Structures are given as C-alpha cells and as structure tokens.
Amino acid sequence: MKGSSQLALCVYRVEIAFFSGDLRYGAEIYEITASNWYQAELEGLARSVESVLDNERVPDVRRIATARPA
C-alpha cells in the first residue's frame, strides 16, 4: 500500500495592505488556494507586485499580508 504525499489544500482570503511609511493607503484581497496560511501569504505578496497600488513613485512602500480561511 502506498501512502499519499499530497498536502490538503485550503482556500484563503489574503489581504495585502499597502503602506507608505506608517500610512496605510490601500489594500487588495486575493483568494488563494494553498497548503497553509504562510504559503497563501507568500503567494498574495507575490501577486501584489502587479497591483496598481504598488507604485514606484510612492515613497517607502511596504506591504503586510494577512491570510484567513475563506
């Protein structure tokens, strides 16, 4: 008998909050299927670089990801 090596996947709602310094100026939400919340946050951050909110003219841009089960 062979064991299964596949991980169970879950759908997460990942909010990416965009900041300029300490000022939050926007957020986007992505639905991401991942094996855990950490992987979902990483995928959300990777997707956020394509956002219109990720603007090189905004000084000191940073992002914070928060994943929750959908």
VMD Tcl script that draws the C-alpha trace (Angstrom):
set ca {
  {0.00 0.00 0.00}
  {1.34 3.42 -0.95}
  {0.86 6.45 1.28}
  {-0.33 9.74 -0.12}
  {2.25 12.51 -0.21}
  {-0.19 15.19 -1.33}
  {-0.94 18.04 1.04}
  {-4.52 19.07 1.67}
  {-5.22 22.42 0.04}
  {-7.38 25.14 1.52}
  {-8.75 28.39 0.11}
  {-7.58 31.53 1.92}
  {-8.62 35.15 1.65}
  {-5.39 37.11 1.72}
  {-5.49 40.83 2.40}
  {-2.47 42.80 1.27}
  {-2.28 46.18 2.98}
  {-0.11 48.81 1.28}
  {1.76 51.37 3.35}
  {3.88 54.43 2.68}
  {5.91 54.60 5.86}
  {3.30 54.20 8.60}
  {0.42 55.48 6.45}
  {-1.88 52.79 5.04}
  {-3.00 53.94 1.61}
  {-4.79 50.91 0.22}
  {-5.50 47.18 0.29}
  {-6.36 44.34 -2.04}
  {-7.86 40.93 -1.31}
  {-6.93 37.76 -3.16}
  {-8.46 34.29 -2.91}
  {-5.60 31.82 -2.93}
  {-5.53 28.04 -2.73}
  {-2.55 26.86 -0.68}
  {-1.41 24.16 1.71}
  {-1.17 26.58 4.67}
  {-1.63 30.22 5.67}
  {2.08 31.01 5.27}
  {2.16 29.81 1.66}
  {-1.05 31.77 0.97}
  {0.52 34.97 2.33}
  {3.66 34.43 0.24}
  {1.54 33.98 -2.90}
  {-0.50 37.09 -2.04}
  {2.66 39.15 -1.66}
  {3.97 37.81 -4.96}
  {0.73 38.78 -6.72}
  {0.68 42.23 -5.11}
  {3.70 43.44 -7.10}
  {1.36 43.54 -10.14}
  {-1.13 45.78 -8.31}
  {-1.72 49.40 -9.33}
  {-1.17 50.17 -5.64}
  {2.46 49.01 -5.91}
  {3.68 52.31 -7.34}
  {7.37 53.15 -7.51}
  {6.54 56.86 -7.03}
  {5.16 56.17 -3.54}
  {7.97 56.61 -1.00}
  {8.89 53.85 1.46}
  {6.35 51.32 0.13}
  {5.80 48.22 2.20}
  {3.14 45.52 2.29}
  {1.64 43.38 5.04}
  {-0.19 40.13 4.25}
  {-2.91 38.59 6.40}
  {-4.41 35.22 5.45}
  {-7.67 33.79 6.78}
  {-9.55 30.67 5.70}
  {-12.21 31.57 3.13}
}
mol new
graphics top color blue
foreach p $ca { graphics top sphere $p radius 0.5 }
foreach p [lrange $ca 0 end-1] q [lrange $ca 1 end] { graphics top cylinder $p $q radius 0.2 }
display resetview
